[in-house]
Amino acid sequence: MRARTLLGAAALATLGAALWWRKNPSACPYGQRFWVEAPHPIITRERLRAVLRPAPGERLLEIGPGTGYYTLEIAEWVGGGSAARGGDAARGDAAGDGANTGTVEIFDLQQEFLDHTMSRAAERGLQNVVPTRGDATALPYEDASIDAVVLTAVLGEIPDPAAALREIRRVLKPAGRLIVGELFGDPHFTTLASLRRQAAETGFAYEDHSGNRLAYFARLSAPQ
Ligand SMILES: C[S@@+](CC[C@H](N)C(=O)[O-])C[C@H]1O[C@@H](n2cnc3c(N)ncnc32)[C@H](O)[C@@H]1O
């Protein structure tokens, strides 16, 4: 009986903490990185690639990379790894590894996450990942300078998501796209309906999504 009471109290406390966290957006601390290192079911790297449709040579921005769950693959897709460069050479790319080498800008509030991701990129021999620390509501990139922005399990952590979306719109090129990934269970989960509302309010057009209501990648564009 006592054990059941204790269990009930623990469950209530967990629920209370989750609800509080949901109502008070804040960045996932580096000390809790095991959450972001765990497998991301449904919002897999393959699914991201299908929605993002990255092209060699592009300049992509990943806001909130965490420990780089998607970063290393994105860097390879735009053509930055030794494997990717070998592929270009194998295809007879006359420009060598220059013209098709894209860049992944990673941008995070917490230096520890940037350092963690950069050390993983170095281990894999990737030289096209560029870290910058800051807040998503004030991006240090020029207007219309980014081909695509990726934001997975991040939007709900930002206290003023509309300000971040407006900044993303500013830095995106006219034909640029924004990919938002979300996974239910994250205390800051943003529903697809809420994302579509926020996107419309900040001038984004919803194009499509892959996945389901509980785990999805949505593709948005910013018509000029
Ligand atoms: C839950 S983690 C997601 C990590 C990764 N995208 C993934 O799916 O594995 C959220 C990340 O967003 C970052 N973040 C939260 N608020 C931010 C903000 N206002 N500006 C920039 N980064 C932020 C956190 O520091 C953390 O790296």
The ligand as a MOL file (V3000), in Angstrom:
LIG
                    3D

  0  0  0     0  0            999 V3000
M  V30 BEGIN CTAB
M  V30 COUNTS 27 29 0 0 0
M  V30 BEGIN ATOM
M  V30 1 C 15.8320 18.9050 -27.5000 0
M  V30 2 S 17.3590 19.4960 -28.2020 0 CHG=1
M  V30 3 C 17.1940 18.9060 -29.8800 0
M  V30 4 C 18.5080 18.4890 -30.4750 0
M  V30 5 C 18.4740 17.9580 -31.9040 0
M  V30 6 N 17.8440 18.8850 -32.8280 0
M  V30 7 C 17.8190 16.6200 -31.9800 0
M  V30 8 O 16.6800 16.5300 -32.4660 0
M  V30 9 O 18.4430 15.6450 -31.5400 0 CHG=-1
M  V30 10 C 17.0930 21.2540 -28.3710 0
M  V30 11 C 18.3040 22.0290 -28.8140 0
M  V30 12 O 17.8990 23.3660 -29.1050 0
M  V30 13 C 18.7670 24.2740 -28.4670 0
M  V30 14 N 18.0350 25.5220 -28.1900 0
M  V30 15 C 16.9900 25.6870 -27.3500 0
M  V30 16 N 16.5700 26.9650 -27.3650 0
M  V30 17 C 17.3560 27.6260 -28.2450 0
M  V30 18 C 17.4120 28.9800 -28.6900 0
M  V30 19 N 16.5710 29.9110 -28.2210 0
M  V30 20 N 18.3520 29.3150 -29.6060 0
M  V30 21 C 19.2190 28.3830 -30.0780 0
M  V30 22 N 19.2140 27.0910 -29.6960 0
M  V30 23 C 18.2940 26.7080 -28.7840 0
M  V30 24 C 19.2120 23.5300 -27.2170 0
M  V30 25 O 20.3770 24.0910 -26.6390 0
M  V30 26 C 19.3920 22.1210 -27.7670 0
M  V30 27 O 20.6420 21.9540 -28.4050 0
M  V30 END ATOM
M  V30 BEGIN BOND
M  V30 1 1 1 2
M  V30 2 1 2 3
M  V30 3 1 2 10
M  V30 4 1 3 4
M  V30 5 1 4 5
M  V30 6 1 5 6
M  V30 7 1 5 7
M  V30 8 2 7 8
M  V30 9 1 7 9
M  V30 10 1 10 11
M  V30 11 1 11 12
M  V30 12 1 11 26
M  V30 13 1 12 13
M  V30 14 1 13 14
M  V30 15 1 13 24
M  V30 16 1 14 15
M  V30 17 1 14 23
M  V30 18 2 15 16
M  V30 19 1 16 17
M  V30 20 1 17 18
M  V30 21 2 17 23
M  V30 22 1 18 19
M  V30 23 2 18 20
M  V30 24 1 20 21
M  V30 25 2 21 22
M  V30 26 1 22 23
M  V30 27 1 24 25
M  V30 28 1 24 26
M  V30 29 1 26 27
M  V30 END BOND
M  V30 END CTAB
M  END
